[in-house]
Amino acid sequence: MSNVLYREGTSPVHRLPAQVKIVCALLGVICVVATPRTEFWAFGIYLLVLAGIWALASVPVGHVAKRAVIEVPFVVIALVMPFLGSGDRFTFLGLSLSEQGALAGWNILAKGTLGVLTSLTLAATTTPRELIVGLQRLRTPSVLTTIATLMLRYLEVIAAETKRMRIARISRGHDPRFLWQVGATARGIGALFVRSYERGERVHLAMVSRGWTGRLPDHGAAAAPGTWLVGLLPVLAAAGVLGAAVWLP
Amino acid sequence: MAAVTSEPDPAALSTPVGPPALLVERLAFAYPDGHQALYGLDLRVEPGERVAVLGPNGAGKTTLVLHLNGVLTAGAGRIEVAGLPVTRANLREIRRRVGIVFQDPDDQLFMPTVGEDVAFGPANFGLSGDALTARVREALAAVGMTEHIDRSPLHLSGGQRRRVALATVLACDPEIVVLDEPSANLEPVARRELVEVLLALDRTTLMVTHDLPYALQLCPRSILIDDGVVIADAPTRDLLADTDLLAAHRLELPYGFRLD
């Protein structure tokens, strides 16, 4: 499957069972979120831990950085907050800024960025298929993993259908670059929805015919306690940082 | 007492020992919108037979297929698969016994790899571990797709996808294989390859189609359905030779095709 997020590799990080990586990423993000926003040094160490994982998995910083652009809308909000906040004000580069606002902005920026980077690291070292198997092993409700499996499979089918419909439109002299022809595109999306819905019904029928009762057969194997321990090392580091940030004077 | 002759009784020979592979009696069904699709349909298929179900669009062919494994519930009538009636209580076993290969392989193949997709059915029916792996390999070998076990169904050709779809059903070890328009959208070579696979299977087969030459090639016997009832039930060659009958039910042999 062509995938923009995954990066082929055989590093220890890639080989780690998906369920360990999912738990690791989740707990890591919780540590980041729980860290008091004024403990600036802690966020630096979190970033170092992530950088260590990138080095181990040989994921270039550029790969992660480029995909982190998705965060930009939140960055804009974070940058606006110092201007809008209330309370004590200070002057920076001739601008009067709110201290509370600046801290709130920093909070969003630092924690948001670390969260996005963690997710991207997980996605860069784990294929979507492995992610689903991992979620299954973590006892995620089977309805959710089934939906995710089907989405993975049919995203490309629907994308191909969209492409065929677009080509058929263009062949009849339609030029979707012009804004006032957006109506035809919208109707195309409507037709696509109906077709996807009908396909969904047929797929369901075919699954029921093969004895499906709501659970996908479980593949994947349990991870050994040792594997869990090694896999959760970054979380232990993050928890240590969190403890220091909360309790050290 | 009559003298014992060496001549065997033809009636005794043709009478099968076990139950028929498929028995449909007076099957009637109307869709919720009131459209009556089946009006008392009768059909009996013996084990090992290959039967083509012919008929124009809207004749009730697909409706019949969806009754065979209990996806649709009959308004009236009775269906038995190898002696087991199609009822709610038997649904699981019925769905194992009746393997339906749907018209569009993209509807049937939904797992990320061929191997996982073929394993889906037998895993649902309780197989696991080595037995499951063996069953998957067996089914893929039967359709000549063993080397593609780890590929995504999306990256296969139309003919290959059709054969994998067949393997997903064979893996459940069905009593009867039901094929819905198996030749649709296939190039000539893929058509022929599928024929070879199906002939080699040697299983009870029901093939729904309006591809008449394909029916002739694969099925010694054909039934013609129209307006929800069986119009004709005859050896395929005889049925296709009856031009008037075909014409009356919007069927015709392709241009240039001759029965000789």
Contacts between the chains, C-beta under 8 A, distances in Angstrom:
chain1	res1	chain2	res2	distance
A	1	B	112	7.2
A	1	B	152	6.4
A	1	B	154	7.9
A	129	B	112	5.0
A	149	B	110	7.6
A	149	B	111	7.3
A	149	B	112	7.6
A	150	B	110	6.1
A	152	B	112	6.5
A	153	B	110	4.9
A	153	B	111	6.9
A	153	B	112	6.5
A	153	B	154	7.9
A	154	B	110	7.3
A	156	B	154	5.7
A	157	B	106	5.7
A	157	B	154	7.3
A	199	B	106	7.6
A	199	B	107	6.5
A	202	B	102	6.9
A	202	B	104	6.9
A	202	B	107	4.2
A	203	B	107	5.1
A	203	B	108	7.9
A	203	B	110	5.7
A	205	B	66	7.5
A	205	B	71	6.0
A	205	B	102	7.5
A	205	B	107	7.7
A	206	B	100	7.6
A	206	B	102	5.1
A	206	B	107	5.1
A	206	B	108	4.6
A	206	B	110	7.7
A	207	B	110	7.1
A	207	B	120	7.7
A	208	B	71	6.3
A	208	B	95	7.5
A	209	B	69	5.5
A	209	B	71	6.6
A	209	B	95	6.0
A	209	B	98	7.8
A	209	B	99	7.9
A	209	B	100	4.8
A	209	B	102	7.8
A	210	B	95	7.0
A	210	B	120	6.0
A	210	B	121	3.8
A	210	B	124	6.1
A	210	B	168	6.7
A	210	B	169	7.3
A	210	B	172	6.4
A	211	B	92	6.2
A	211	B	95	5.0
A	211	B	96	6.3
A	211	B	121	6.1
A	211	B	124	3.6
A	211	B	125	5.1
A	211	B	172	7.2
A	212	B	120	7.5
A	212	B	124	5.6
A	213	B	124	6.8
A	216	B	120	7.8
A	217	B	116	7.9
A	217	B	119	6.4
A	217	B	120	6.3
A	217	B	123	3.5
A	217	B	124	7.0
A	217	B	128	8.0
A	219	B	116	7.0
